[in-house]
Amino acid sequence: MKLKVPIYGRLLFNITISRTMSGDQNINQLPVVDIGQLGLDHKSEPTDEELLRVGKELSEAFQDFGFAYLKGLGSLLDQVDRVEKTGSTFFAFPRGDKERYHLDVDKKEGYMAIDEQRLDYEYSHELHESYDIIRKGGVFPNDLVPDFKPAAENLLDALKIFTERILTAIALGLEIDKNAIANIHKHIASEKGLTNLRLLHYPPVPQHLLQKSTRFGAHTDWGTITFIFQDEVGGLEVFLRDGTWVSAVPIPETALVLVGDMLELQTSNKFRALKHRVVIPAEDSLKIRSRRSTTFFVMPDKQVQVKTLWGSAEIEPVSVEELFSKKLKGTLKY
């Protein structure tokens, strides 16, 4: 089905959306927001007017869809590409070498192999491996890939600034204090934070595993928002309000931003966390290709107490670290 996807009154993309569940509902757009002055190539701080514009467009997208494509990222995409290249070098090593950097559940940093994290038990296998980075100076495979650490730390610096701008915009879109959300995310890329940069590698799919495997099971993310930088292979699908799964097709020069569980809680369900998954492509030519993505899970700082920022929902007192640790352990097979 051909759709015209507006960038809110500026440009139009013609993209193809593949339905994966039956239904007669009409989908006439997927949201694409031009971030304008919020992009890091704009050296001056964005104006409140520009923050409000982006915030209003994100608010509309989050209510209707739970996500948006972001356009205008500029050189940030170059930094992501450099990290992905070093990650690809790491993932090419034998499993035994990679296991020396195995993820520590308490530190929440390091490598996880295929099938170590499961989110959908309808499948016997979830065919992805990952490397998680919480902080600068954390766990890095320096002896295997010396360029990994500097590339990742430079990206963390950039994403910290970018995230603060987006969180400020979201607050203005909600018509609350502009710093209300950013102030509980002050420790991104430090040991006091939980925001997680994850490199994901999806290897070619073996023929004998096709019938009982997926690439990443259906789930919502646990944090505030998630940025996803995906390659051209595709496979990411999102669950829309009308009860259908649709392909979040890769649009060149964009990333996705998704609503997580935390933002759903904090906005009294005004924004709903987006259920999403990564499926094995139907095309044989894509099944035999690796897929890669870089994901930035934005979480409030460790000791922040979860509370409502918009609306009147009551939340049981719990720290972000307690909530995150419980959810992480529930998905691991070791």
MARGU-680500 format. One record per residue (C-alpha): residue in three letters; x, y, z. Coordinates in steps of 0.2 Angstrom, whole numbers, plus 5000, padded with zeros to 4 digits. Each point is the difference from the previous one (the first is absolute). Layout:
<pts>
AlaXYZ
...
</pts>
This chain:
<pts>
Met500050005000
Lys500750174995
Leu499950145013
Lys500550184999
Val500950045016
Pro500050195004
Ile501450085010
Tyr498650125008
Gly499850114985
Arg501750014993
Leu500449854989
Leu499249834994
Phe500849835000
Asn499249864990
Ile500349845010
Thr499349835000
Ile499249935015
Ser499749815002
Arg498649945010
Thr500349855010
Met498349975008
Ser498350014991
Gly498950155002
Asp499150134990
Gln500550155009
Asn500850144990
Ile501750065004
Asn500350174992
Gln501650055008
Leu501449965011
Pro500850155010
Val501650084994
Val500650155010
Asp501450114994
Ile501050055015
Gly500650164993
Gln501150105013
Leu500049855012
Gly501349924988
Leu501850005007
Asp500750084984
His499150165006
Lys501350065012
Ser498950135009
Glu498749945013
Pro498349974992
Thr498750145003
Asp498549975011
Glu498950024985
Glu500949864991
Leu500049895015
Leu498150035002
Arg499749964981
Val500949845001
Gly499249955017
Lys498350034993
Glu500349894985
Leu500849875011
Ser498550005012
Glu498849984985
Ala501049854993
Phe500249925018
Gln498150015003
Asp499649934983
Phe501349884996
Gly501249985015
Phe501550054989
Ala500750114987
Tyr501450014987
Leu501250145003
Lys500750094985
Gly501550135000
Leu501249905010
Gly501550064990
Ser501749945006
Leu499349905015
Leu499749874987
Asp501850004995
Gln500549975018
Val498749855001
Asp500849934985
Arg501750005007
Val499449915016
Glu499149874989
Lys501649974990
Thr501049965016
Gly498549905007
Ser500049894984
Thr501949975002
Phe499649945018
Phe498549894995
Ala501149914987
Phe501249935013
Pro499749825006
Arg498749985014
Gly501449955013
Asp500950174997
Lys498450105002
Glu499549905016
Arg501450085009
Tyr499050165000
His498449915005
Leu498650115008
Asp500050025018
Val498250015007
Asp500550135013
Lys501150114989
Lys498849984986
Glu501550014987
Gly500749884988
Tyr499749864988
Met498449894998
Ala500049854988
Ile498649944989
Asp498649925010
Glu500650085017
Gln498650125000
Arg498249954997
Leu498550104999
Asp498749894990
Tyr499949825005
Glu499049964985
Tyr501749984992
Ser501449885004
His501350124994
Glu500250195000
Leu501450024987
His501050165006
Glu501550045010
Ser500450165009
Tyr501350115008
Asp499450125014
Ile500850165005
Ile499450105015
Arg501550125004
Lys501650084994
Gly501449905006
Gly499049855002
Val500249824993
Phe500850014983
Pro500949864990
Asn501550114998
Asp501249854995
Leu498849944986
Val499550174993
Pro501050155006
Asp498950124990
Phe498449945009
Lys500250105016
Pro500450174993
Ala498649994986
Ala498749955013
Glu500550135013
Asn499950144987
Leu498349934995
Leu499550005018
Asp500550195002
Ala499050044984
Leu498549905005
Lys500050085018
Ile499850174992
Phe498749954987
Thr499049905013
Glu499950155012
Arg499350114985
Ile498749874996
Leu499549975018
Thr499850195002
Ala498950014984
Ile498949865007
Ala499750095016
Leu499550164991
Gly498949894989
Leu499249945016
Glu499850185006
Ile501049965016
Asp501650085006
Lys501349994986
Asn501349925011
Ala498849885009
Ile500649854990
Ala501850044996
Asn500350035019
Ile499849825004
His501249954986
Lys501550105005
His501249855002
Ile499949934982
Ala501749914996
Ser500549995018
Glu500049875014
Lys498550095008
Gly499049974985
Leu499149864991
Thr499850064983
Asn500749874988
Leu500850004983
Arg499849834992
Leu500749934984
Leu499049864993
His500649884987
Tyr498749884991
Pro501049864991
Pro499449924984
Val498649885004
Pro500449814999
Gln498849914989
His499649865014
Leu499550145012
Leu498850094990
Gln498449925006
Lys500450035019
Ser500950165000
Thr499850195000
Arg501350145001
Phe499350095015
Gly498449965009
Ala498650125002
His500250125015
Thr499950185006
Asp501650085006
Trp500250045019
Gly500650185000
Thr499450174995
Ile500450004982
Thr501049904988
Phe501050054984
Ile500249874987
Phe501350024986
Gln499649864988
Asp500949944984
Glu499149974983
Val499749825003
Gly498350035009
Gly499049885011
Leu499550125013
Glu498150005003
Val498950115011
Phe498349965007
Leu498750144996
Arg498550055010
Asp498849924987
Gly500849825005
Thr501149984985
Trp501949974998
Val500850114987
Ser501850014994
Ala500950155006
Val500950014984
Pro501850085000
Ile499950184993
Pro501750064995
Glu500850135012
Thr498749975014
Ala499949925017
Leu498549945010
Val499550065017
Leu498949895010
Val498950025016
Gly500649895014
Asp499149935015
Met500750145011
Leu499350144990
Glu498349914999
Leu500050005019
Gln500650185002
Thr498750064988
Ser498549915008
Asn499949904984
Lys499850154989
Phe501549934990
Arg499949814998
Ala501649895000
Leu500249934982
Lys500049814998
His501349954987
Arg501049864993
Val501249954987
Val499549864988
Ile500949894988
Pro499850074983
Ala498949914987
Glu501250034986
Asp501449864999
Ser501250134994
Leu499850095017
Lys500049845011
Ile501849974996
Arg500550185004
Ser500650065017
Arg499050145007
Arg500650135012
Ser499350145011
Thr500650125013
Thr498750035014
Phe500150135014
Phe498849965014
Val499850165010
Met499649975018
Pro499950115015
Asp501450005012
Lys500249865012
Gln499450075016
Val498550104992
Gln498349955008
Val498849964987
Lys498550135000
Thr498850084989
Leu500550154991
Trp498450034990
Gly498249955005
Ser499449925017
Ala500549824999
Glu500649925016
Ile501749915000
Glu500649885013
Pro501650075007
Val501649914992
Ser501750064994
Val500449994982
Glu501549895004
Glu498849875009
Leu498850004986
Phe501349984986
Ser501049865009
Lys498449905003
Lys499550024982
Leu501749954993
Lys500249855010
Gly498349944995
Thr500649994982
Leu501649915002
Lys500449824998
Tyr501549995011
</pts>
